[in-house]
């Protein structure tokens, strides 16, 4: 899919009632300004509109979307590749995980209701998303925006996530995804549950992980 036909979104999950939800949008070729907002319904509308116009969507979330499956009990909750000293199981990662999953499910379910008869699917591998057949037009990925890379607001964090993926393109496959690491994919489970794909391999595939 040409850069001009690919749009990158990132969501910074958080309490909608508490106005702690942020989103950002930018085309992969960085044509025009990055558009940000704080409304989850508007996000669904904009993503749906882009899909209806034939664009491919890389939709990221700044929350844990897969967890490692390890053999040593002492290492079960240790950081994934790329997290360094901020493991998924502690601090902000653990706190945000349930909120993020609930909002991911809401967004994907809302989108699916608009495309129930569509022939394209959602995926978590960039190699599937980048195929010329257009079978996967919705890539789900995880953004990691932490420490000194964070912005001054949830919308700013979402925009930083968008920039991180665009900056890494096309080399957006990180070691945790490429080294055959065993994982349980939470985003894969949500994709299956919301009807965006039926491939059970999604449960064991790590999604694209991009650190800002």
HELIX and SHEET records of a PDB file:
HELIX    1   1 UNK A    3  UNK A    5  5                                   3    
HELIX    2   2 UNK A   40  UNK A   52  1                                  13    
HELIX    3   3 UNK A   73  UNK A   75  5                                   3    
HELIX    4   4 UNK A   91  UNK A  114  1                                  24    
HELIX    5   5 UNK A  126  UNK A  129  1                                   4    
HELIX    6   6 UNK A  147  UNK A  149  5                                   3    
HELIX    7   7 UNK A  154  UNK A  168  1                                  15    
HELIX    8   8 UNK A  175  UNK A  178  1                                   4    
HELIX    9   9 UNK A  186  UNK A  193  1                                   8    
HELIX   10  10 UNK A  200  UNK A  204  5                                   5    
SHEET    1   A 6 UNK A  35  UNK A  37  0                                        
SHEET    2   A 6 UNK A  22  UNK A  27 -1                                        
SHEET    3   A 6 UNK A   6  UNK A  12 -1                                        
SHEET    4   A 6 UNK A  56  UNK A  61  1                                        
SHEET    5   A 6 UNK A 136  UNK A 144  1                                        
SHEET    6   A 6 UNK A 121  UNK A 123  1                                        
SHEET    1   B 6 UNK A  35  UNK A  37  0                                        
SHEET    2   B 6 UNK A  22  UNK A  27 -1                                        
SHEET    3   B 6 UNK A   6  UNK A  12 -1                                        
SHEET    4   B 6 UNK A  56  UNK A  61  1                                        
SHEET    5   B 6 UNK A 136  UNK A 144  1                                        
SHEET    6   B 6 UNK A 208  UNK A 211  1                                        
SHEET    1   C 2 UNK A  66  UNK A  68  0                                        
SHEET    2   C 2 UNK A 183  UNK A 185 -1                                        
END                                                                             
